[in-house]
């Protein structure tokens, strides 16, 4: 027989009654820049068939 897990406190997401304030960036500018550089390098490896 299974019983629901209950620690006596409300769930922080499911019981939220308001939206949190301002958002923050999850990643800095360095990651998108490195990703763009990698995409540029990878595009040089593509061989177009004639």
N, CA, C and O atoms as a Tripos MOL2 file, in Angstrom:
@<TRIPOS>MOLECULE
protein
  200   199    50     0     0
PROTEIN
NO_CHARGES

@<TRIPOS>ATOM
      1 N           0.8480   -1.1760    0.0000 N.3       1 UNK1
      2 CA          0.0000    0.0000    0.0000 C.3       1 UNK1
      3 C           0.8990    1.2460    0.0000 C.2       1 UNK1
      4 O           1.8500    1.3230    0.7780 O.2       1 UNK1
      5 N           0.6010    2.2100   -0.8620 N.am      2 UNK2
      6 CA          1.3840    3.4310   -0.9510 C.3       2 UNK2
      7 C           0.6810    4.5710   -0.2290 C.2       2 UNK2
      8 O          -0.5430    4.6950   -0.2700 O.2       2 UNK2
      9 N           1.4650    5.3850    0.4200 N.am      3 UNK3
     10 CA          0.9390    6.5580    1.0960 C.3       3 UNK3
     11 C           1.5930    7.8040    0.5080 C.2       3 UNK3
     12 O           2.7810    7.7710    0.1860 O.2       3 UNK3
     13 N           0.8620    8.8880    0.3610 N.am      4 UNK4
     14 CA          1.4620   10.1160   -0.1870 C.3       4 UNK4
     15 C           2.5320   10.6660    0.7520 C.2       4 UNK4
     16 O           2.4030   10.6180    1.9750 O.2       4 UNK4
     17 N           3.5870   11.1880    0.1420 N.am      5 UNK5
     18 CA          4.6720   11.7920    0.9120 C.3       5 UNK5
     19 C           4.2460   13.1850    1.3590 C.2       5 UNK5
     20 O           3.9360   14.0330    0.5220 O.2       5 UNK5
     21 N           4.2270   13.4220    2.6230 N.am      6 UNK6
     22 CA          3.8030   14.7180    3.1520 C.3       6 UNK6
     23 C           4.7250   15.1120    4.2990 C.2       6 UNK6
     24 O           4.7910   14.4350    5.3250 O.2       6 UNK6
     25 N           5.4360   16.2220    4.1030 N.am      7 UNK7
     26 CA          6.3310   16.6920    5.1630 C.3       7 UNK7
     27 C           5.7220   17.8700    5.9320 C.2       7 UNK7
     28 O           6.3550   18.4420    6.8190 O.2       7 UNK7
     29 N           4.5050   18.2140    5.5820 N.am      8 UNK8
     30 CA          3.8290   19.2860    6.3000 C.3       8 UNK8
     31 C           4.1160   20.6920    5.8050 C.2       8 UNK8
     32 O           3.6720   21.6660    6.4150 O.2       8 UNK8
     33 N           4.8510   20.8120    4.7070 N.am      9 UNK9
     34 CA          5.1190   22.1390    4.1520 C.3       9 UNK9
     35 C           4.5650   22.1990    2.7240 C.2       9 UNK9
     36 O           4.4190   21.1710    2.0630 O.2       9 UNK9
     37 N           4.2650   23.3910    2.2650 N.am     10 UNK10
     38 CA          3.7160   23.5420    0.9170 C.3      10 UNK10
     39 C           4.8250   23.4300   -0.1190 C.2      10 UNK10
     40 O           5.9870   23.7270    0.1580 O.2      10 UNK10
     41 N           4.4460   22.9980   -1.3140 N.am     11 UNK11
     42 CA          5.3980   22.8780   -2.4000 C.3      11 UNK11
     43 C           5.7070   24.2770   -2.9380 C.2      11 UNK11
     44 O           4.7800   25.0500   -3.1800 O.2      11 UNK11
     45 N           6.9880   24.6250   -3.1330 N.am     12 UNK12
     46 CA          7.3300   25.9950   -3.5420 C.3      12 UNK12
     47 C           6.8200   26.3840   -4.9240 C.2      12 UNK12
     48 O           6.6180   27.5710   -5.1820 O.2      12 UNK12
     49 N           6.6070   25.4240   -5.8170 N.am     13 UNK13
     50 CA          6.1190   25.7520   -7.1600 C.3      13 UNK13
     51 C           4.6160   25.5560   -7.2590 C.2      13 UNK13
     52 O           3.8990   26.4350   -7.7380 O.2      13 UNK13
     53 N           4.1420   24.4080   -6.8090 N.am     14 UNK14
     54 CA          2.7290   24.1010   -6.9530 C.3      14 UNK14
     55 C           1.8400   24.9830   -6.0920 C.2      14 UNK14
     56 O           0.6850   25.2240   -6.4430 O.2      14 UNK14
     57 N           2.3500   25.4590   -4.9920 N.am     15 UNK15
     58 CA          1.5640   26.2910   -4.0910 C.3      15 UNK15
     59 C           1.8560   27.7860   -4.2340 C.2      15 UNK15
     60 O           1.4030   28.5810   -3.4110 O.2      15 UNK15
     61 N           2.6000   28.1740   -5.2610 N.am     16 UNK16
     62 CA          2.9320   29.5870   -5.4490 C.3      16 UNK16
     63 C           1.6750   30.3910   -5.7330 C.2      16 UNK16
     64 O           0.8250   29.9700   -6.5180 O.2      16 UNK16
     65 N           1.5600   31.5340   -5.1040 N.am     17 UNK17
     66 CA          0.3870   32.3850   -5.3190 C.3      17 UNK17
     67 C           0.7420   33.7080   -5.9750 C.2      17 UNK17
     68 O          -0.1110   34.5870   -6.0960 O.2      17 UNK17
     69 N           1.9960   33.8600   -6.4010 N.am     18 UNK18
     70 CA          2.3920   35.0710   -7.1090 C.3      18 UNK18
     71 C           3.5920   34.7580   -7.9980 C.2      18 UNK18
     72 O           4.3290   33.8000   -7.7650 O.2      18 UNK18
     73 N           3.7650   35.5780   -9.0050 N.am     19 UNK19
     74 CA          4.8900   35.4280   -9.9150 C.3      19 UNK19
     75 C           6.0840   36.1430   -9.2970 C.2      19 UNK19
     76 O           5.9390   37.2650   -8.8110 O.2      19 UNK19
     77 N           7.2640   35.5210   -9.3050 N.am     20 UNK20
     78 CA          8.4330   36.1850   -8.7340 C.3      20 UNK20
     79 C           8.7680   37.4650   -9.4790 C.2      20 UNK20
     80 O           8.3370   37.6670  -10.6150 O.2      20 UNK20
     81 N           9.5260   38.3100   -8.8440 N.am     21 UNK21
     82 CA          9.9140   39.5990   -9.4260 C.3      21 UNK21
     83 C          10.7990   39.4470  -10.6470 C.2      21 UNK21
     84 O          10.7860   38.4020  -11.2980 O.2      21 UNK21
     85 N          11.5570   40.4640  -10.9610 N.am     22 UNK22
     86 CA         12.3660   40.5330  -12.1710 C.3      22 UNK22
     87 C          13.1420   39.2810  -12.4860 C.2      22 UNK22
     88 O          13.5570   38.5400  -11.5950 O.2      22 UNK22
     89 N          13.3310   39.0600  -13.7640 N.am     23 UNK23
     90 CA         14.0670   37.8800  -14.1990 C.3      23 UNK23
     91 C          15.5590   38.1730  -14.2160 C.2      23 UNK23
     92 O          15.9780   39.3280  -14.2820 O.2      23 UNK23
     93 N          16.3370   37.1310  -14.1590 N.am     24 UNK24
     94 CA         17.7830   37.2750  -14.2600 C.3      24 UNK24
     95 C          18.2810   36.4040  -15.4030 C.2      24 UNK24
     96 O          17.6310   35.4310  -15.7860 O.2      24 UNK24
     97 N          19.4130   36.7530  -15.9310 N.am     25 UNK25
     98 CA         19.9790   36.0010  -17.0350 C.3      25 UNK25
     99 C          20.5560   34.6840  -16.5270 C.2      25 UNK25
    100 O          21.3030   34.6600  -15.5480 O.2      25 UNK25
    101 N          20.2050   33.5870  -17.1990 N.am     26 UNK26
    102 CA         20.7210   32.2880  -16.8060 C.3      26 UNK26
    103 C          22.1180   32.0370  -17.3410 C.2      26 UNK26
    104 O          22.9040   31.3070  -16.7370 O.2      26 UNK26
    105 N          22.4210   32.6460  -18.4780 N.am     27 UNK27
    106 CA         23.7550   32.5050  -19.0570 C.3      27 UNK27
    107 C          24.2730   33.8820  -19.4240 C.2      27 UNK27
    108 O          23.4940   34.7890  -19.7190 O.2      27 UNK27
    109 N          25.5730   34.0340  -19.4070 N.am     28 UNK28
    110 CA         26.1740   35.3120  -19.7680 C.3      28 UNK28
    111 C          26.3310   35.4430  -21.2710 C.2      28 UNK28
    112 O          25.8720   34.5880  -22.0280 O.2      28 UNK28
    113 N          26.9770   36.5120  -21.6980 N.am     29 UNK29
    114 CA         27.1790   36.7710  -23.1240 C.3      29 UNK29
    115 C          28.2670   35.8820  -23.7260 C.2      29 UNK29
    116 O          28.3180   35.7120  -24.9440 O.2      29 UNK29
    117 N          29.1300   35.3160  -22.8930 N.am     30 UNK30
    118 CA         30.2410   34.5150  -23.4020 C.3      30 UNK30
    119 C          29.7440   33.2340  -24.0620 C.2      30 UNK30
    120 O          30.3020   32.8130  -25.0750 O.2      30 UNK30
    121 N          28.7250   32.6150  -23.5210 N.am     31 UNK31
    122 CA         28.2300   31.3490  -24.0880 C.3      31 UNK31
    123 C          27.6580   31.5350  -25.4880 C.2      31 UNK31
    124 O          28.0580   30.8010  -26.3920 O.2      31 UNK31
    125 N          26.7360   32.4850  -25.7190 N.am     32 UNK32
    126 CA         26.2330   32.6680  -27.0960 C.3      32 UNK32
    127 C          27.3420   33.0470  -28.0750 C.2      32 UNK32
    128 O          27.3060   32.6340  -29.2340 O.2      32 UNK32
    129 N          28.3260   33.8280  -27.6220 N.am     33 UNK33
    130 CA         29.4280   34.2100  -28.5110 C.3      33 UNK33
    131 C          30.2580   32.9850  -28.8920 C.2      33 UNK33
    132 O          30.6360   32.8270  -30.0530 O.2      33 UNK33
    133 N          30.5420   32.1230  -27.9200 N.am     34 UNK34
    134 CA         31.3090   30.9060  -28.2030 C.3      34 UNK34
    135 C          30.5140   29.9750  -29.1090 C.2      34 UNK34
    136 O          31.0830   29.3190  -29.9810 O.2      34 UNK34
    137 N          29.2110   29.9150  -28.9070 N.am     35 UNK35
    138 CA         28.3640   29.0760  -29.7480 C.3      35 UNK35
    139 C          28.3600   29.5850  -31.1920 C.2      35 UNK35
    140 O          28.4060   28.7900  -32.1310 O.2      35 UNK35
    141 N          28.3050   30.8860  -31.3660 N.am     36 UNK36
    142 CA         28.3420   31.4680  -32.7120 C.3      36 UNK36
    143 C          29.6860   31.1920  -33.3730 C.2      36 UNK36
    144 O          29.7420   30.8940  -34.5660 O.2      36 UNK36
    145 N          30.7710   31.2890  -32.6030 N.am     37 UNK37
    146 CA         32.0930   30.9870  -33.1530 C.3      37 UNK37
    147 C          32.1820   29.5230  -33.5730 C.2      37 UNK37
    148 O          32.7270   29.2100  -34.6320 O.2      37 UNK37
    149 N          31.6510   28.6340  -32.7500 N.am     38 UNK38
    150 CA         31.6790   27.2120  -33.0670 C.3      38 UNK38
    151 C          30.8570   26.9270  -34.3290 C.2      38 UNK38
    152 O          31.2590   26.1100  -35.1580 O.2      38 UNK38
    153 N          29.7230   27.5890  -34.4770 N.am     39 UNK39
    154 CA         28.8820   27.3930  -35.6550 C.3      39 UNK39
    155 C          29.6120   27.8630  -36.9110 C.2      39 UNK39
    156 O          29.4930   27.2480  -37.9710 O.2      39 UNK39
    157 N          30.3570   28.9410  -36.7890 N.am     40 UNK40
    158 CA         31.1190   29.4530  -37.9230 C.3      40 UNK40
    159 C          32.2080   28.4520  -38.3190 C.2      40 UNK40
    160 O          32.4110   28.1730  -39.5000 O.2      40 UNK40
    161 N          32.9040   27.9180  -37.3090 N.am     41 UNK41
    162 CA         33.9520   26.9400  -37.5790 C.3      41 UNK41
    163 C          33.3700   25.6700  -38.1980 C.2      41 UNK41
    164 O          33.9420   25.1150  -39.1360 O.2      41 UNK41
    165 N          32.2540   25.2190  -37.6830 N.am     42 UNK42
    166 CA         31.6290   23.9940  -38.2010 C.3      42 UNK42
    167 C          31.1150   24.1620  -39.6300 C.2      42 UNK42
    168 O          31.1300   23.2210  -40.4240 O.2      42 UNK42
    169 N          30.6590   25.3740  -39.9420 N.am     43 UNK43
    170 CA         30.1490   25.5900  -41.3050 C.3      43 UNK43
    171 C          31.2530   25.4380  -42.3420 C.2      43 UNK43
    172 O          30.9740   25.1430  -43.5040 O.2      43 UNK43
    173 N          32.5060   25.6360  -41.9310 N.am     44 UNK44
    174 CA         33.6370   25.4490  -42.8370 C.3      44 UNK44
    175 C          33.8830   23.9900  -43.1560 C.2      44 UNK44
    176 O          34.5740   23.6840  -44.1280 O.2      44 UNK44
    177 N          33.3360   23.0820  -42.3640 N.am     45 UNK45
    178 CA         33.5200   21.6540  -42.5890 C.3      45 UNK45
    179 C          32.5050   21.0720  -43.5730 C.2      45 UNK45
    180 O          32.6660   19.9470  -44.0450 O.2      45 UNK45
    181 N          31.4730   21.8340  -43.8740 N.am     46 UNK46
    182 CA         30.4300   21.3530  -44.7760 C.3      46 UNK46
    183 C          30.9290   21.4300  -46.2110 C.2      46 UNK46
    184 O          31.4130   22.4670  -46.6640 O.2      46 UNK46
    185 N          30.8030   20.3150  -46.9140 N.am     47 UNK47
    186 CA         31.2290   20.2550  -48.3030 C.3      47 UNK47
    187 C          29.9820   20.2430  -49.1760 C.2      47 UNK47
    188 O          29.1220   19.3720  -49.0350 O.2      47 UNK47
    189 N          29.8900   21.2040  -50.0680 N.am     48 UNK48
    190 CA         28.7530   21.2690  -50.9720 C.3      48 UNK48
    191 C          29.0170   20.3970  -52.1900 C.2      48 UNK48
    192 O          30.0730   20.4860  -52.8160 O.2      48 UNK48
    193 N          28.0490   19.5560  -52.5160 N.am     49 UNK49
    194 CA         28.1660   18.7120  -53.7050 C.3      49 UNK49
    195 C          27.8060   19.5110  -54.9540 C.2      49 UNK49
    196 O          26.8850   20.3280  -54.9410 O.2      49 UNK49
    197 N          28.5250   19.2690  -56.0000 N.am     50 UNK50
    198 CA         28.2300   19.9840  -57.2480 C.3      50 UNK50
    199 C          27.5430   19.0850  -58.2220 C.2      50 UNK50
    200 O          27.2160   19.5100  -59.3300 O.2      50 UNK50
@<TRIPOS>BOND
     1     1     2 1
     2     2     3 1
     3     3     4 2
     4     3     5 am
     5     5     6 1
     6     6     7 1
     7     7     8 2
     8     7     9 am
     9     9    10 1
    10    10    11 1
    11    11    12 2
    12    11    13 am
    13    13    14 1
    14    14    15 1
    15    15    16 2
    16    15    17 am
    17    17    18 1
    18    18    19 1
    19    19    20 2
    20    19    21 am
    21    21    22 1
    22    22    23 1
    23    23    24 2
    24    23    25 am
    25    25    26 1
    26    26    27 1
    27    27    28 2
    28    27    29 am
    29    29    30 1
    30    30    31 1
    31    31    32 2
    32    31    33 am
    33    33    34 1
    34    34    35 1
    35    35    36 2
    36    35    37 am
    37    37    38 1
    38    38    39 1
    39    39    40 2
    40    39    41 am
    41    41    42 1
    42    42    43 1
    43    43    44 2
    44    43    45 am
    45    45    46 1
    46    46    47 1
    47    47    48 2
    48    47    49 am
    49    49    50 1
    50    50    51 1
    51    51    52 2
    52    51    53 am
    53    53    54 1
    54    54    55 1
    55    55    56 2
    56    55    57 am
    57    57    58 1
    58    58    59 1
    59    59    60 2
    60    59    61 am
    61    61    62 1
    62    62    63 1
    63    63    64 2
    64    63    65 am
    65    65    66 1
    66    66    67 1
    67    67    68 2
    68    67    69 am
    69    69    70 1
    70    70    71 1
    71    71    72 2
    72    71    73 am
    73    73    74 1
    74    74    75 1
    75    75    76 2
    76    75    77 am
    77    77    78 1
    78    78    79 1
    79    79    80 2
    80    79    81 am
    81    81    82 1
    82    82    83 1
    83    83    84 2
    84    83    85 am
    85    85    86 1
    86    86    87 1
    87    87    88 2
    88    87    89 am
    89    89    90 1
    90    90    91 1
    91    91    92 2
    92    91    93 am
    93    93    94 1
    94    94    95 1
    95    95    96 2
    96    95    97 am
    97    97    98 1
    98    98    99 1
    99    99   100 2
   100    99   101 am
   101   101   102 1
   102   102   103 1
   103   103   104 2
   104   103   105 am
   105   105   106 1
   106   106   107 1
   107   107   108 2
   108   107   109 am
   109   109   110 1
   110   110   111 1
   111   111   112 2
   112   111   113 am
   113   113   114 1
   114   114   115 1
   115   115   116 2
   116   115   117 am
   117   117   118 1
   118   118   119 1
   119   119   120 2
   120   119   121 am
   121   121   122 1
   122   122   123 1
   123   123   124 2
   124   123   125 am
   125   125   126 1
   126   126   127 1
   127   127   128 2
   128   127   129 am
   129   129   130 1
   130   130   131 1
   131   131   132 2
   132   131   133 am
   133   133   134 1
   134   134   135 1
   135   135   136 2
   136   135   137 am
   137   137   138 1
   138   138   139 1
   139   139   140 2
   140   139   141 am
   141   141   142 1
   142   142   143 1
   143   143   144 2
   144   143   145 am
   145   145   146 1
   146   146   147 1
   147   147   148 2
   148   147   149 am
   149   149   150 1
   150   150   151 1
   151   151   152 2
   152   151   153 am
   153   153   154 1
   154   154   155 1
   155   155   156 2
   156   155   157 am
   157   157   158 1
   158   158   159 1
   159   159   160 2
   160   159   161 am
   161   161   162 1
   162   162   163 1
   163   163   164 2
   164   163   165 am
   165   165   166 1
   166   166   167 1
   167   167   168 2
   168   167   169 am
   169   169   170 1
   170   170   171 1
   171   171   172 2
   172   171   173 am
   173   173   174 1
   174   174   175 1
   175   175   176 2
   176   175   177 am
   177   177   178 1
   178   178   179 1
   179   179   180 2
   180   179   181 am
   181   181   182 1
   182   182   183 1
   183   183   184 2
   184   183   185 am
   185   185   186 1
   186   186   187 1
   187   187   188 2
   188   187   189 am
   189   189   190 1
   190   190   191 1
   191   191   192 2
   192   191   193 am
   193   193   194 1
   194   194   195 1
   195   195   196 2
   196   195   197 am
   197   197   198 1
   198   198   199 1
   199   199   200 2
@<TRIPOS>SUBSTRUCTURE
     1 UNK1         2 RESIDUE 1 A UNK
     2 UNK2         6 RESIDUE 1 A UNK
     3 UNK3        10 RESIDUE 1 A UNK
     4 UNK4        14 RESIDUE 1 A UNK
     5 UNK5        18 RESIDUE 1 A UNK
     6 UNK6        22 RESIDUE 1 A UNK
     7 UNK7        26 RESIDUE 1 A UNK
     8 UNK8        30 RESIDUE 1 A UNK
     9 UNK9        34 RESIDUE 1 A UNK
    10 UNK10       38 RESIDUE 1 A UNK
    11 UNK11       42 RESIDUE 1 A UNK
    12 UNK12       46 RESIDUE 1 A UNK
    13 UNK13       50 RESIDUE 1 A UNK
    14 UNK14       54 RESIDUE 1 A UNK
    15 UNK15       58 RESIDUE 1 A UNK
    16 UNK16       62 RESIDUE 1 A UNK
    17 UNK17       66 RESIDUE 1 A UNK
    18 UNK18       70 RESIDUE 1 A UNK
    19 UNK19       74 RESIDUE 1 A UNK
    20 UNK20       78 RESIDUE 1 A UNK
    21 UNK21       82 RESIDUE 1 A UNK
    22 UNK22       86 RESIDUE 1 A UNK
    23 UNK23       90 RESIDUE 1 A UNK
    24 UNK24       94 RESIDUE 1 A UNK
    25 UNK25       98 RESIDUE 1 A UNK
    26 UNK26      102 RESIDUE 1 A UNK
    27 UNK27      106 RESIDUE 1 A UNK
    28 UNK28      110 RESIDUE 1 A UNK
    29 UNK29      114 RESIDUE 1 A UNK
    30 UNK30      118 RESIDUE 1 A UNK
    31 UNK31      122 RESIDUE 1 A UNK
    32 UNK32      126 RESIDUE 1 A UNK
    33 UNK33      130 RESIDUE 1 A UNK
    34 UNK34      134 RESIDUE 1 A UNK
    35 UNK35      138 RESIDUE 1 A UNK
    36 UNK36      142 RESIDUE 1 A UNK
    37 UNK37      146 RESIDUE 1 A UNK
    38 UNK38      150 RESIDUE 1 A UNK
    39 UNK39      154 RESIDUE 1 A UNK
    40 UNK40      158 RESIDUE 1 A UNK
    41 UNK41      162 RESIDUE 1 A UNK
    42 UNK42      166 RESIDUE 1 A UNK
    43 UNK43      170 RESIDUE 1 A UNK
    44 UNK44      174 RESIDUE 1 A UNK
    45 UNK45      178 RESIDUE 1 A UNK
    46 UNK46      182 RESIDUE 1 A UNK
    47 UNK47      186 RESIDUE 1 A UNK
    48 UNK48      190 RESIDUE 1 A UNK
    49 UNK49      194 RESIDUE 1 A UNK
    50 UNK50      198 RESIDUE 1 A UNK
